Amino acid sequence: MTDYVEDFASGSNVLAPRAWLDDDSGRVALSGDWSFRLSPTVADAPDDLKDPDTSGWDTIAVPGHWQLSGYGAPAYTNVVYPFPLEPPFVPTDNPTGDYVRTVTVPADFDGARIVLRFEGVDSRFAVYVNGSSVGWSSGSRLASEFDVTSLVAPGKEARIAVRVHQWSTGSYVEDQDMWWLSGIFREVNLLALRPDAPTDVFVKAAWDHLDGAGTLLVESDVPGTVVVDELGLEVPTGEHVRVEGVQPWSAEVPRLYDAVLRTAGGDVRLRIGFRTVAIVDGIFTVNGNRVLFNGVNRHEFHPDRGRSLTEQDMLDDVLIMKRAGINAVRTSHYPPHPHFLSLCDEYGLYVVDECDLETHGFGYEPQPPKLPNPVMDERFRDDMVERMRRTVHRDKNHPSIVLWSLGNECGMGDNLKAMYDLVKELDPSRPVHYERDTEAEWVDIYSRMYTSPEGCAEIGADSSLYRNLPFILCEYGHAMGNGPGGLLDYREVFEKYPRCQGGFIWEFIDHGLRTTIDGREVYAYGGDFGETIHDGNFVCDGLLFPDRTPSPGMHEYIKVIEPLRIVADGNRVSITNRYEVLDTSHLSFSYVAETEGVQVDAGTLTVPVIAAGDTVVVDLPSVDAAKPETWVTVTASLTEATSWVEAGHRIAWGQIRLDKPAAAEFVVSGSPAAGEAGIDGITVAGVQNARLDVWRAPIDNDAIPGVAAAWREEGLHRVQHRIVSQGERDGAWEVVTRTAPPQLQWGLRSTWRWTAVDGAVVLELSVVPEGLFPEVLPRLGITFELPKVQQVEWFGTGPNEAYVDTREAAAVGKYSATVAELQTPYVRPQENGHRIDTRWATLDGLRIEAVDQLFGLTVRDWTSADLETATHTAALVAGDTTYVTIDLAQTGVGTAACGPKLPDRDKLKTAPANLTLRFTS
């Protein structure tokens, strides 16, 4: 029987959901090698699981995905379903994997209820034990349990067979912007539940910020006694008690109390966090304090294992978040592995726990004759409500969870209201989130995606909107490729309007799967596995690269959300404590003074303890501010090690410029420089083939919203260069060029004046637009070639790339790097590596200095054309030439791939421009 594949129900013979417990139940882990067979369709899968002959089968590792084990191929879609929309039916082409293994049931399981538990199987599966059909289940990221007591004998072997289908009716509600990957991808365990032992426990611990007392109620399906030795507490289950002198749990101070629930049938170990979530006058609070979510959306992902994560992977993610100053995570778009939630409890992260639900491909509110979205379709209601029930019951004991989320991008429908009502019945202590409730009809938090900072400010300023609910951005700052830009604009809104309580960057990590293409190791994205229906590299939109190294976007986010604001106040420094509850007693402050990038002083800065929300202004040490480019960098670091990082870890920093920048007064006086101007550009002073440059390899935020296409219509990608004139004029070698696209009636007339001055060559460049020129340029600069450069040193912003709207993390200083180190390895190659506001740079033997205005520096071992045509970073191969771009300016990066358009402030408007540089060989 295979009718269950296209059944609207969530399962058959599945036990009622319950809390994930650390208890005394017997446990046999079934991770490891299983016999495996893949059939191309359900019909092709032999009806032999009651007595399968596995002698000719392959072996596969559990947990894992079969597409990442050599069977079939991954496929990525963001919105569209890779099969026709005709629920409950699924394609005949429905790969079906059979898993079989034998296990010896321990003799001491005798007398227990024996349960087979699956933590996650994608997408629908049926279970057989010792030749008997047990049941089936759906809900890929949800736990399923089956009672197999009558089918096994303690002390003897049991044969377990599992049939997994890639597609099922459940696939219609699991359209979650990720790789379609199948199989038993989380652990399987055989459990022995003892008589008179608890199987479900609900810990209800709260804290009153007015009197400092906690309350505790532990509900259990088996009566017992709760013992908290640290508090001297011993209380029966079901009894609500007041607990004096407890410390509350929060993301900043994740105080947990170890407890044991003792019963006649065994113990359950509990970790109790006393905390209260409440909405007060339109403000979301934890323990009476306004929360500002500095969050991320997190899919479960590893470049080799897909969504099958190890405990170390989960710990790595939590440590990365804590060290970055991230305080919250939305589990997009399904409940994560329960161990991850335990880590959030322990290390301190607020969690929005989201149900395993998304139906984006149907459209939000489709009108007839289109099919209804499943959230409108009553045939799906029981399954959706059950998915929410399973989420709440499994995860209800985690203090880190402060919001339940019904799902993602499903539009609106009565099924969602039924899910909301269920949550309020099961757990009224936590508010409920759902973003597509655009009018805030039955949610407790008003939420949007990708609203502009201006739109957020409108909501923050008007309490009559959306029932004056707290407002968050469940997704913003889309971190695809080079970006996100403009994060500081959001932070300023969140701090100005109390109702605007932060949000969650989309997303934490690029989902690039490690593979080999044309003999080179790459991170694959949609289309790389031959999919005909896919969404390209939209799956690579994280703050981390697939190997979990930070992108420049992560560095920018770290700086924007840092818990202290350190800024100049005249020649003093102002320090604001932006923590939720912590004061600054755990921090040490230091300073470094530099003049033109050379350290002239350093030491400890005396700063009084600053309470949360307060600001102090302190004196800086005496430093000679008469010298140009004198900067003091103030750093706040951890005095002692914590559970998540070593002592000395930088928590926040700020730079104060002490000298007053003086207007450049430079009169060029010398003789005409010797050079040549030809078809490839201008060659002079060691600079080869210099030419005006207005194009950049489109970033995702240019390409996806059509900005790059509009630039191409203006001909910016294929400009040609004409030499208008050249010769000596007024003591300089003057070359006049016109840069213009074919066919169109606009151009940029550039005057290049090259003067030999005191062993150097000075370039005075002026650019004037002519004709019907475009309003905005991608960039305006000069690009030239040098023989292969090994090392670059520069004084300006660094150490990482920075653009006009991603410069918060850029500190002024002196830096050094190889050309390779200057590149940012975005999974899909695009414009990168720009260092804004450079004062000078040396490239092996060539020195370039800004004479009047600062410049942007980009150094590469390939051209922008190479960068634009490459599909993966591995395709970029260095040659014998280095390409240098000196930008007068460049358009910002923004987040328009999925978000608001770039503000005018950050666009490079076409206008006359000038730049003066000194070249010294």
C-alpha positions in Angstrom: 0.0 0.0 0.0 1.4 3.4 -1.0 -1.8 5.5 -0.8 -0.2 7.3 2.2 2.2 9.1 -0.1 -0.7 11.3 -1.3 -2.6 11.5 1.9 -3.4 14.8 3.5 -2.9 13.4 7.0 0.4 13.8 8.9 0.8 10.2 9.7 -0.6 6.9 10.9 0.1 5.1 14.2 2.4 7.9 15.3 2.5 8.5 19.1 1.4 11.8 20.5 4.0 14.5 20.5 5.9 15.2 23.7 8.8 17.2 25.1 12.4 16.3 24.1 13.8 15.0 27.4 17.1 14.1 29.0 15.9 11.1 31.0 16.8 7.6 32.1 15.1 5.9 29.2 17.1 3.1 27.7 18.5 4.2 24.3 20.1 2.4 21.4 21.4 4.9 18.8 20.8 3.7 15.3 23.2 6.1 13.6 25.7 4.5 11.3 25.6 2.2 8.2 22.2 1.0 6.9 21.6 -1.1 3.9 20.2 1.1 1.1 18.3 0.8 -2.1 17.0 3.6 -4.3 14.2 3.1 -6.7 13.3 5.7 -9.4 9.5 5.6 -8.6 7.2 4.4 -5.9 5.9 1.7 -8.3 9.5 0.5 -9.0 10.2 0.0 -5.3 9.7 -3.7 -4.6 7.0 -4.7 -2.2 9.5 -6.7 -0.1 10.1 -4.7 3.1 8.4 -7.4 5.2 11.3 -9.7 4.4 13.9 -7.8 2.2 17.0 -9.5 0.8 19.6 -6.8 1.3 22.6 -8.9 0.1 22.8 -6.9 -3.1 22.1 -3.5 -1.6 24.4 -0.6 -1.1 25.4 0.9 2.2 24.5 4.4 3.3 25.3 6.5 6.4 22.5 7.6 8.7 21.9 10.4 9.4 22.4 11.9 5.9 20.9 12.8 2.6 21.0 10.3 -0.3 21.6 13.0 -2.9 24.9 13.8 -1.0 25.8 10.1 -0.9 25.9 9.5 -4.6 22.2 8.8 -5.3 20.3 11.3 -7.5 21.3 15.0 -7.3 20.4 18.0 -5.2 18.1 20.7 -6.6 17.5 24.2 -5.4 14.4 26.4 -5.7 13.4 29.5 -3.8 9.7 29.9 -4.5 8.6 27.6 -7.4 7.8 24.0 -6.7 9.7 21.6 -9.0 6.5 19.7 -9.7 3.0 20.5 -10.8 0.6 22.1 -8.3 -2.2 19.5 -8.0 -2.4 18.5 -4.3 -2.5 15.8 -3.1 -0.8 14.3 -6.1 2.9 14.1 -6.6 5.0 13.1 -9.6 5.3 9.6 -10.8 9.0 10.3 -10.9 9.3 10.0 -7.1 12.6 8.6 -6.0 12.1 6.2 -3.1 14.8 5.0 -0.8 14.7 1.9 1.3 16.8 1.7 4.5 17.3 -1.6 6.4 19.3 -2.5 9.5 19.3 -5.0 12.2 19.7 -4.1 15.9 19.8 -6.3 19.0 17.2 -5.1 21.5 18.9 -5.0 24.9 17.6 -7.5 27.3 17.1 -4.9 30.0 14.4 -3.3 27.7 12.2 -6.1 29.1 9.1 -4.6 30.7 9.5 -1.3 29.0 7.5 0.4 26.3 9.8 0.2 23.3 9.6 3.2 21.0 11.3 3.9 17.7 12.0 7.6 17.4 13.0 9.5 14.2 14.2 13.1 14.7 13.9 14.0 11.0 13.1 12.3 7.7 12.5 14.1 4.4 9.8 13.9 3.2 7.5 11.0 4.1 8.3 7.6 5.4 6.8 4.2 6.3 8.2 1.9 9.0 8.4 -1.9 9.1 9.7 -3.9 12.1 10.4 -7.6 11.9 8.1 -7.8 8.8 5.2 -5.9 10.2 4.0 -2.6 9.0 4.2 -0.1 11.9 2.9 3.2 10.5 4.0 6.2 8.5 4.8 9.9 9.2 5.3 13.2 7.5 6.7 16.6 8.6 10.4 16.4 7.6 11.9 18.5 10.4 9.6 17.1 13.1 10.1 14.2 15.4 8.0 11.0 15.0 7.7 8.1 17.4 6.2 4.6 16.9 5.4 2.0 19.6 7.1 -1.2 18.5 6.8 -3.1 21.9 4.6 -5.9 20.5 6.9 -6.4 17.5 10.3 -6.9 19.1 11.7 -9.2 21.8 14.3 -7.9 24.4 17.5 -9.8 24.0 16.9 -10.6 20.4 17.5 -9.0 17.0 15.0 -6.8 15.4 15.0 -5.8 11.7 14.0 -2.3 11.0 13.0 -1.2 7.5 12.2 2.4 6.5 10.8 3.5 3.1 11.4 7.2 2.3 9.8 9.1 -0.5 11.3 12.2 -2.0 7.9 13.7 -2.8 4.6 13.5 -0.9 1.6 15.6 -0.1 3.7 17.0 2.7 6.0 18.5 0.1 3.3 21.0 -0.7 3.8 22.7 2.7 7.6 22.4 2.7 8.6 24.9 0.0 11.3 26.6 2.2 13.9 28.3 -0.1 16.6 25.6 0.3 18.0 22.5 -1.4 15.5 19.7 -1.9 17.4 16.9 -0.1 15.9 13.6 1.0 16.4 10.8 3.4 16.9 10.0 7.1 18.9 13.2 7.9 18.6 13.3 11.7 19.2 10.6 14.3 17.1 7.4 14.9 16.9 5.9 18.3 15.3 2.9 19.9 14.0 3.9 23.3 12.8 2.0 26.4 10.2 4.0 28.2 9.9 2.5 31.7 6.6 2.1 33.5 6.0 4.9 36.0 8.6 7.1 34.3 7.7 10.5 32.8 7.4 10.7 29.1 6.2 14.4 28.9 7.2 17.3 31.1 6.4 21.0 30.9 8.6 23.4 32.9 7.0 26.8 33.5 9.5 29.1 35.1 9.0 32.8 35.4 10.6 35.8 37.0 9.1 39.0 38.3 11.3 42.0 37.6 9.4 44.1 40.2 10.2 41.9 43.2 13.0 39.8 41.9 11.4 36.5 42.7 10.9 33.5 40.5 8.0 31.1 40.2 8.1 27.5 39.2 5.6 24.9 38.1 6.6 21.6 36.6 3.9 19.5 35.0 4.5 15.9 34.3 2.4 13.0 33.0 3.8 11.0 35.9 3.9 12.6 39.4 7.2 13.1 41.1 9.4 15.6 42.9 11.4 18.4 41.4 14.8 19.0 43.2 16.9 22.1 42.6 19.8 21.6 44.9 21.3 25.1 44.2 18.1 26.7 45.4 17.4 24.2 48.2 14.2 23.5 46.5 12.2 20.3 46.6 8.6 20.6 45.3 6.0 18.1 44.0 5.1 18.3 40.3 1.9 20.2 39.7 2.6 22.6 42.5 3.2 26.3 41.7 5.8 27.8 44.0 7.5 31.1 44.6 11.3 31.0 44.6 13.2 33.8 46.2 16.6 34.9 45.2 16.8 33.4 41.7 18.8 35.0 38.9 16.8 35.5 35.7 17.7 34.0 32.3 18.4 36.3 29.4 20.4 36.1 26.2 23.1 38.3 27.9 23.1 36.4 31.2 21.8 32.9 30.4 21.5 31.7 34.0 20.3 28.1 34.2 19.6 26.0 37.2 20.2 22.3 37.1 17.2 20.3 38.4 16.1 16.7 38.5 12.5 15.4 38.3 12.6 12.3 40.4 9.9 9.6 40.0 9.4 6.0 40.9 10.2 5.1 37.2 13.3 7.2 36.7 14.7 10.7 36.6 14.5 13.5 34.1 17.3 16.1 34.1 16.1 19.6 33.6 17.8 23.0 32.9 15.6 25.7 34.2 15.8 29.3 33.2 13.6 31.7 35.1 12.4 34.4 32.7 9.1 36.2 31.7 8.2 37.3 28.2 5.6 40.0 28.1 4.3 42.8 25.8 3.9 46.0 27.7 2.5 49.1 26.0 3.5 47.9 22.6 7.0 46.8 23.7 8.3 43.2 23.7 10.1 42.6 26.9 12.0 39.9 28.6 12.1 40.3 32.4 10.8 43.8 32.1 13.5 44.9 29.7 13.0 46.0 26.1 14.6 43.6 23.7 16.4 44.7 20.6 16.8 41.7 18.3 20.2 41.6 16.7 19.3 38.4 15.0 19.9 36.1 12.1 17.8 33.6 10.2 19.4 30.2 10.3 18.9 27.3 8.1 20.6 24.1 9.1 23.4 23.7 6.6 26.8 22.2 6.0 28.6 22.2 2.6 29.2 18.5 2.7 26.3 17.2 4.8 23.4 19.5 3.9 20.9 19.7 6.7 22.5 16.8 8.5 24.5 18.5 11.2 26.8 17.3 13.9 26.7 18.6 17.4 30.0 20.3 16.7 28.4 22.1 13.7 25.7 23.4 16.0 28.1 24.5 18.6 30.2 26.2 15.9 27.1 28.2 14.8 26.3 29.3 18.4 29.8 30.3 19.1 30.1 32.3 15.9 26.8 34.1 16.8 27.9 34.9 20.4 31.3 36.2 19.3 29.6 38.4 16.7 27.3 40.0 19.2 24.3 38.3 17.6 21.6 37.8 20.3 18.8 36.1 18.5 18.1 33.4 15.9 15.0 32.7 13.9 14.9 29.0 13.0 14.0 29.5 9.4 11.8 27.8 8.4 11.4 24.8 10.6 12.3 23.6 14.1 16.0 23.0 14.3 17.7 19.9 15.8 16.7 20.0 19.6 20.4 20.0 20.6 20.8 23.4 18.9 18.0 24.8 21.2 19.8 23.4 24.2 22.9 25.3 23.2 20.9 28.5 22.8 19.7 27.9 26.4 23.2 27.4 27.6 25.1 30.1 25.8 22.3 32.7 25.5 20.4 33.3 22.3 16.8 34.4 22.0 15.0 32.0 19.6 12.0 32.4 17.3 11.0 28.8 16.9 9.3 28.4 13.5 7.0 25.6 12.5 7.9 23.3 9.5 5.7 25.2 7.1 6.0 27.2 3.9 3.8 27.3 0.8 5.3 30.3 -1.1 5.0 28.7 -4.5 1.2 28.9 -4.5 1.2 32.7 -4.1 0.0 34.4 -1.0 -3.7 34.9 -1.7 -4.4 33.2 -5.0 -7.9 33.9 -6.5 -10.0 31.4 -8.4 -9.5 29.7 -10.8 -6.1 29.3 -9.2 -5.8 26.7 -6.5 -6.1 28.0 -3.0 -2.9 28.2 -0.9 -2.8 25.2 1.4 -3.4 27.5 4.4 -6.8 28.2 2.9 -7.5 24.6 2.0 -9.3 22.8 4.8 -7.9 19.5 3.5 -4.5 20.6 4.9 -5.8 21.9 8.2 -5.3 18.9 10.4 -1.7 18.4 9.2 -0.8 22.0 9.8 -2.3 22.1 13.2 -0.5 18.9 14.1 2.8 20.3 12.8 2.4 23.2 15.2 1.4 20.9 18.0 4.5 18.8 17.4 6.7 21.9 17.4 5.4 23.3 20.6 5.4 20.0 22.5 9.0 19.1 21.5 10.5 22.5 22.3 8.4 23.9 25.1 11.0 23.6 27.8 13.6 25.8 26.3 13.9 29.2 28.0 15.7 30.5 24.9 12.4 30.3 22.9 10.7 33.6 23.3 8.4 33.5 20.3 6.6 30.8 18.4 6.3 31.3 14.7 3.5 29.6 12.6 5.6 29.3 9.5 6.8 31.4 6.6 5.4 33.0 3.4 2.1 31.2 3.2 -0.3 34.1 2.7 -3.3 34.1 5.0 -6.0 31.4 5.7 -8.1 29.9 8.3 -5.6 27.0 8.9 -3.2 29.5 10.3 -5.7 30.9 12.6 -6.4 27.4 13.9 -2.6 27.0 14.4 -2.6 30.3 16.4 -5.5 29.2 18.5 -3.7 25.9 19.3 -0.5 27.7 20.4 -2.4 30.0 22.7 -4.1 27.0 24.3 -0.9 25.0 24.7 1.4 27.8 25.8 -0.1 31.2 26.4 3.2 32.4 28.0 4.9 33.1 24.6 3.7 35.5 21.9 3.1 34.2 18.4 4.7 35.5 15.3 3.6 35.2 11.6 4.8 37.7 9.0 2.2 37.4 6.4 -0.5 38.5 8.8 -0.1 41.9 7.2 -2.9 43.6 9.1 -2.0 42.0 12.5 -5.4 40.3 12.8 -4.3 37.5 15.1 -0.6 37.7 15.9 1.1 39.1 19.0 4.0 40.6 17.1 3.8 42.7 13.9 6.4 41.5 11.5 7.5 42.4 8.0 10.2 41.5 5.5 12.6 43.8 3.8 10.8 47.0 4.6 13.0 50.1 4.0 14.3 52.0 7.0 11.9 54.8 6.1 9.0 52.4 6.2 10.1 51.1 9.6 10.3 54.6 10.9 6.7 55.3 9.8 5.5 52.3 11.8 7.6 53.2 14.8 6.3 56.8 14.8 2.6 55.9 14.6 1.1 53.8 17.5 -2.3 53.6 15.8 -0.9 51.3 13.2 -1.2 47.5 13.6 -2.8 47.5 17.1 0.4 49.1 18.4 2.1 45.7 18.5 5.8 45.4 18.8 7.4 45.6 15.3 10.2 43.4 14.1 11.8 42.6 10.7 11.8 38.8 10.5 14.0 39.2 7.5 16.1 42.2 6.4 19.6 43.0 5.2 19.6 40.3 2.5 23.2 39.1 2.6 23.5 37.9 -0.9 27.0 38.4 -2.5 28.5 41.8 -1.9 26.4 43.3 0.9 24.3 43.9 2.8 24.6 47.7 2.6 22.8 50.3 4.7 22.6 48.4 7.9 23.4 51.4 10.0 20.2 53.1 8.7 18.2 50.3 10.2 20.0 50.4 13.5 19.3 54.1 13.9 15.6 53.5 13.4 15.6 50.6 15.9 17.2 52.9 18.5 15.0 55.9 17.8 11.6 54.1 18.0 11.1 51.8 21.0 8.4 49.9 19.2 10.9 48.9 16.4 12.7 46.1 18.0 15.3 45.0 15.5 15.2 42.0 13.2 16.9 39.1 11.7 19.4 39.3 8.8 18.6 37.0 5.9 20.6 34.8 6.4 23.3 33.2 8.5 25.2 31.1 5.9 25.6 30.5 2.2 24.1 27.2 1.2 26.9 26.3 -1.3 27.4 22.6 -1.6 31.0 21.5 -2.0 31.5 19.6 -5.3 33.8 19.5 -8.3 33.1 21.1 -11.6 35.7 20.8 -14.5 38.2 19.4 -12.1 38.0 22.4 -9.7 36.5 22.3 -6.2 33.6 24.8 -6.0 30.6 25.6 -3.9 27.6 24.7 -6.0 24.3 26.6 -6.3 21.1 26.2 -8.3 21.7 24.8 -11.7 25.1 23.3 -11.0 23.5 19.8 -10.7 21.7 20.0 -14.0 18.4 21.2 -12.6 16.1 22.6 -15.3 14.0 24.4 -12.6 16.1 26.4 -10.2 16.9 29.8 -8.7 20.6 30.0 -9.3 22.8 31.4 -6.6 19.9 32.9 -4.6 20.7 30.0 -2.2 24.0 31.8 -1.3 22.8 34.8 0.7 24.5 34.4 4.0 26.8 36.4 6.4 29.0 33.3 6.3 30.6 31.6 3.4 29.7 27.9 3.1 32.8 27.0 5.1 31.6 29.2 8.0 34.3 31.9 7.5 32.9 35.4 7.8 32.1 37.5 4.8 32.6 41.3 4.8 28.9 41.5 5.5 29.3 39.7 8.7 32.1 42.1 9.8 29.8 45.0 9.0 26.9 43.5 10.9 29.2 42.9 13.9 30.2 46.5 14.0 26.6 47.9 13.5 25.2 45.8 16.4 28.1 46.0 18.8 26.8 46.5 22.4 28.8 49.7 23.0 28.7 52.9 20.9 32.1 54.5 21.0 32.3 57.9 19.3 34.0 61.3 19.4 32.7 64.0 21.7 35.0 66.8 20.7 38.4 65.6 21.7 36.9 63.3 24.3 35.2 59.9 23.8 31.5 59.2 24.4 30.7 55.6 25.3 27.1 54.4 25.4 26.1 51.0 26.8 23.6 49.4 24.5 23.4 46.1 26.4 20.0 44.9 27.5 20.9 44.1 31.1 24.7 44.0 31.5 26.8 46.9 32.8 30.4 47.2 31.6 32.2 45.8 34.6 33.2 42.7 32.6 35.1 44.9 30.0 38.5 46.5 29.8 39.1 49.6 27.8 42.3 50.4 25.9 43.5 52.9 23.3 46.0 53.0 20.5 47.1 56.4 19.0 48.5 56.4 15.5 49.8 59.1 13.2 49.6 58.3 9.5 49.2 54.6 10.5 52.2 54.5 12.8 51.6 53.9 16.5 52.7 56.7 18.7 51.0 55.8 22.0 48.9 53.0 23.6 47.6 52.1 27.0 44.7 51.5 29.2 41.7 53.9 29.2 40.0 54.5 32.5 36.3 54.2 32.1 33.7 54.1 35.0 31.3 51.2 35.0 28.4 52.1 32.7 24.9 50.8 33.5 22.8 49.4 30.6 21.4 52.3 28.6 23.7 54.9 30.1 26.4 57.1 28.5 29.7 58.4 29.8 32.2 60.8 28.3 35.8 60.4 29.2 39.0 62.2 28.5 41.5 60.7 26.0 45.2 60.6 26.8 47.2 63.5 25.7 48.3 63.0 22.1 49.9 65.5 19.7 47.0 66.4 17.5 49.0 68.8 15.3 50.3 66.1 13.0 48.1 65.0 10.1 46.1 61.8 10.3 46.2 61.4 14.0 43.7 58.8 15.1 42.9 57.2 18.5 41.2 53.8 18.4 39.3 52.9 21.6 38.6 49.2 22.2 36.4 47.4 24.7 37.5 43.8 25.4 36.5 41.0 27.7 38.5 41.1 30.9 38.0 37.4 31.5 37.2 34.4 29.4 33.6 33.3 29.0 32.0 30.0 27.9 32.0 31.2 24.3 35.3 33.1 23.9 38.7 33.7 25.4 39.7 36.7 27.4 40.7 39.7 25.4 38.0 39.2 22.7 37.0 42.6 21.2 33.4 43.5 22.0 33.3 47.0 20.5 35.6 49.7 19.1 35.5 53.3 17.8 37.9 55.7 16.2 38.4 59.4 16.9 40.3 61.7 14.6 42.2 64.3 16.6 43.7 66.5 13.9 41.5 68.6 11.7 41.7 67.7 8.1 43.2 70.6 6.1 42.2 71.3 2.5 44.9 70.2 0.1 47.0 73.0 -1.3 49.1 71.6 -4.1 50.3 73.4 -7.1 51.7 71.2 -9.8 54.9 72.6 -11.1 57.3 70.5 -13.2 57.9 69.3 -16.7 55.8 67.2 -19.0 56.0 63.5 -18.2 57.0 61.1 -20.9 54.3 58.7 -21.9 52.4 57.0 -24.7 48.7 57.0 -25.5 47.3 54.4 -27.8 44.5 52.0 -28.5 45.0 50.2 -25.2 45.2 53.3 -23.0 47.8 55.6 -21.5 51.3 54.3 -20.4 53.3 56.5 -18.2 55.4 56.3 -15.0 55.2 52.5 -14.8 51.5 52.6 -15.3 50.4 50.6 -18.3 47.2 51.1 -20.4 45.4 53.5 -18.1 41.9 54.2 -19.1 38.7 55.5 -17.7 36.5 52.8 -16.0 32.8 53.1 -15.4 31.8 49.4 -15.1 31.8 46.9 -12.3 31.2 43.2 -12.5 27.5 43.3 -11.4 26.9 42.3 -7.8 23.8 40.3 -7.0 22.2 43.5 -5.8 22.8 45.0 -9.3 21.8 41.9 -11.3 18.7 40.6 -9.7 16.6 43.8 -9.4 17.5 44.9 -13.0 19.9 47.7 -12.1 22.7 46.1 -14.2 20.3 45.6 -17.1 19.5 49.3 -17.0 23.2 50.1 -16.9 23.7 47.9 -20.0 20.9 49.8 -21.8 23.0 52.9 -21.2 26.0 51.1 -22.7 28.1 51.3 -19.6 29.3 47.8 -20.0 30.9 48.3 -23.4 32.3 51.8 -23.5 35.0 52.6 -26.1 37.9 55.0 -25.7 38.9 57.6 -28.2 42.0 59.8 -28.0 40.9 63.3 -28.8 44.3 64.9 -28.5 47.7 64.6 -26.8 50.7 66.8 -26.4 52.5 69.2 -24.2 50.4 72.0 -22.7 51.1 74.4 -19.8 54.0 72.3 -18.5 52.3 68.9 -18.6 51.8 66.1 -21.0 48.0 66.4 -21.6 45.9 63.6 -23.1 42.2 64.2 -23.8 40.0 61.1 -24.2 36.4 60.5 -24.7 34.8 57.4 -23.2 31.5 56.5 -24.8 29.3 53.5 -25.7 28.5 52.6 -29.3 25.3 54.0 -30.8 24.3 56.2 -27.9 24.7 59.9 -27.7 26.6 60.5 -24.5 30.2 60.3 -23.3 32.7 61.3 -20.7 35.4 63.7 -21.8 38.5 63.3 -19.7 41.6 65.5 -19.5 44.7 63.7 -18.2 47.5 66.0 -17.3 50.8 64.2 -16.5 53.6 66.2 -14.9 57.0 65.0 -13.7 57.6 66.5 -10.3 60.6 65.7 -8.0 61.1 62.1 -9.1 57.4 61.4 -9.3 54.6 61.8 -11.8 51.5 63.7 -10.9 48.2 63.0 -12.7 45.5 65.7 -12.7 42.4 64.1 -14.0 39.2 65.9 -14.8 36.1 64.2 -16.2 33.1 66.0 -17.7 29.9 64.3 -18.9 28.5 65.2 -22.3 25.2 64.6 -24.0 22.4 62.4 -22.8 24.5 60.8 -20.1 23.1 58.2 -17.6 21.9 59.5 -14.2 24.0 56.9 -12.3 27.3 55.2 -12.9 28.4 51.9 -11.3 31.8 53.5 -10.7 34.1 56.3 -11.9 37.8 55.6 -11.8 40.8 54.7 -13.8 42.0 51.1 -14.4 45.6 50.3 -15.4 47.9 47.3 -15.6 51.1 46.3 -13.8 53.4 43.4 -14.0 52.3 40.7 -11.5 52.2 42.4 -8.1 53.0 40.3 -5.0 52.3 42.7 -2.1 50.1 45.7 -1.5 50.5 48.1 1.4 48.0 50.9 1.9 47.0 53.6 4.4 43.3 54.0 4.5 40.3 51.9 5.5 40.6 48.2 6.2 41.4 45.5 6.7 38.4 44.2 4.7 36.6 45.6 1.7 34.4 48.7 2.2 32.0 50.6 0.0 30.1 53.8 0.7 27.3 52.0 2.5 29.4 49.2 4.1 32.1 51.1 5.8 31.2 50.9 9.5 33.6 48.1 10.0 36.4 49.8 8.2 39.0 51.3 10.4 41.6 53.9 9.2 45.1 52.4 9.5 48.1 51.0 7.6 47.6 47.5 6.2 49.4 45.0 4.1 48.2 42.0 2.1 48.9 39.9 -1.0 46.8 40.5 -4.0 45.1 37.1 -3.4 44.2 38.2 0.2 42.5 41.4 -1.1 39.9 39.3 -3.0 36.5 38.3 -1.4 35.5 34.8 -2.6 31.8 35.3 -3.2 30.3 32.0 -4.3 29.2 33.7 -7.6 32.1 36.0 -8.6 31.2 39.7 -8.6 32.6 43.1 -7.8 34.6 42.9 -4.6 37.8 44.0 -2.8 37.2 47.8 -2.9 38.9 49.8 -0.1 37.3 53.1 0.2 39.1 56.3 1.3 42.6 55.2 0.6 45.3 57.8 1.3 48.2 56.0 -0.3 49.1 52.6 -1.6 52.3 50.8 -2.6 52.1 47.9 -5.1 55.6 46.3 -5.0 57.7 49.2 -6.3 54.9 51.6 -7.3 53.5 54.2 -4.8 50.2 55.9 -5.4 49.2 58.9 -3.2 46.0 60.9 -3.0 46.9 64.6 -3.5 43.4 66.2 -3.1 40.6 63.8 -2.5 40.9 60.2 -1.2 40.4 57.3 -3.6 39.0 53.8 -3.6 41.6 51.0 -4.2 40.9 47.7 -6.0 43.8 45.3 -7.0 43.1 42.1 -8.8 44.9 39.4 -10.9 42.1 39.4 -13.4 39.9 41.9 -15.2 36.4 42.9 -14.4 35.3 41.1 -17.5 36.9 37.9 -16.2 35.1 38.4 -12.9 31.8 39.0 -14.6 31.9 35.9 -16.8 33.1 33.5 -14.2 30.4 31.4 -12.6 32.5 30.2 -9.6 35.6 31.6 -7.9 37.7 28.7 -8.8 37.4 29.7 -12.5 39.4 32.9 -11.8 43.0 32.1 -12.4 45.8 34.6 -11.9 48.1 35.4 -14.8 51.2 37.6 -15.2 49.3 40.9 -15.0 47.8 42.7 -12.1 44.9 45.1 -12.7 44.5 48.2 -10.5 41.4 50.4 -10.3 41.6 53.8 -8.6 38.1 55.0 -8.1 36.9 58.5 -7.6 33.7 57.0 -6.3 31.5 53.9 -6.7 27.8 53.3 -6.3 26.9 51.6 -3.0 25.9 47.9 -2.7 22.6 48.0 -0.9 20.3 44.9 -0.5 18.1 45.3 -3.6 18.5 41.6 -4.6 15.7 41.1 -2.0 14.9 44.4 -0.3 14.5 48.1 -0.9 16.2 49.9 -3.7 19.4 51.6 -3.1 18.8 55.1 -1.6 19.8 58.1 -3.8 22.4 59.0 -1.1 24.4 55.9 -2.1 24.2 56.2 -5.8 27.1 57.7 -7.8 25.4 60.5 -9.8 27.0 61.4 -13.1 28.6 64.8 -12.7 31.9 66.6 -13.4 34.7 65.1 -11.2 38.4 65.6 -10.5 41.2 63.5 -9.0 44.8 64.2 -8.4 47.3 61.4 -7.8 51.1 61.2 -7.4 52.8 58.1 -8.8 56.3 57.2 -7.6 58.3 54.3 -8.9 
